[in-house]
Amino acid sequence: MTARDRWLAELQRAIPEITPHDALALQARGGALIDVREADEIAQGSPPGALRLGRGFLELRIGLAVPQTARPLIVFCASGIRSLFAAETLARLGYTQVHSMSGGFSRWKAEGLPVEVPFTLDHAARERYSRHLLMPEVGESGQAKLVQSRVLVVGAGGLGSPSSFYLAAAGIGTLGIVDHDVVERSNLQRQILHTEERVGTSKVASARKTIAALNPTVKINGHEAQLSSANVEEIFGGYDVVIDGTDNFPTRYLVNDACVKLGLPNVHGSVYRFEGQVTVFWPRYPKRAGPCYRCLYPAPPPADLAPSCAEAGVLGVLPGIVGLLQANEAIKLLLGLGDPLVGRLLYFDGLRSSFTELALDRSPACRYCAADAKFPGYVDYERFCAMAA
């Protein structure tokens, strides 16, 4: 008997083995199925609800996937051999109820138990997103979420440029870009999606070209239209997150109202001279209800108190800082990570290089997002903002 055979015999005595049917029953009672096969094996099928952690990074990923060391674990591989070694490792890490599934996934399939074919990354995607795959908080399952996500960026300007550029780099599967404008030379000081040779061309077309050069796997939905109450729901439909990169009040109110009605998170950013701010307006956030834009500003401020960038100017790097923070919030929302800026506003002072956080409360009297509010409908936003100003 070889040393490996002796070790395997010892593991079979030390690690409880259970049948696939017993594993399925234990999963139904709260146990966790841990698939430690390689990615190419998992791509052929896996039990529904299994945690596909692989063997190579199991020790790094298990703590985040299953933080409760008392939770029952059922480890399986293809035939029931590798799972014994993995189960021993988990027991050494402090997990107190570790089982190995005898016969592995081959026996699971042979006994007619449920199988699903999970979304998997191809070799090129694994190479491209390798730094994400190393992070236990993201890993292959998180990257798969990003690849299958849909984010709409309203505005391909100062804020929309860095946010969409980095979302594409991160692997967001579908990016929608809304902008009816053309590239002007004055844009190039801050709008990094565009170039000198594209002055006078569509911003959407320019953005598409830049993003495709960075990551050709990202699908770009271009919306070369002025956003209005007539088309906003058609454009917003099917997206998971909306990034508001606009610089005018009519569109900000329209984006807010549509997001409230459709239940979408609105990652809002704005810049002015040396200052910027970012927050997430999402009254339907499952963990805690946050405010909407109208909770802060039921009506637009006077025009002289809120000049645009074209009137007051903006430091070229500032939209990059705020736009990247917006992209960061979008990724957190898509992956369910961390604490998003729901009910919190992050203010950045570029001259002092300082951040200040402000708490934002939901208005119980808000006509759009109050608990008992019925959506009052869209308004003539141009006229609404002109009258309020």
Beta strands, then each sheet from edge to edge (+ up, - down):
strand 1: 17-18
strand 2: 32-35
strand 3: 51-52
strand 4: 73-76
strand 5: 98-101
strand 6: 150-154
strand 7: 174-178
strand 8: 219-223
strand 9: 241-244
strand 10: 266-272
strand 11: 275-281
strand 12: 344-349
strand 13: 354-359
sheet 1: 1+ 5+ 4+ 2+ 3+
sheet 2: 8+ 7+ 6+ 9+ 10+ 11- 12+ 13-
end
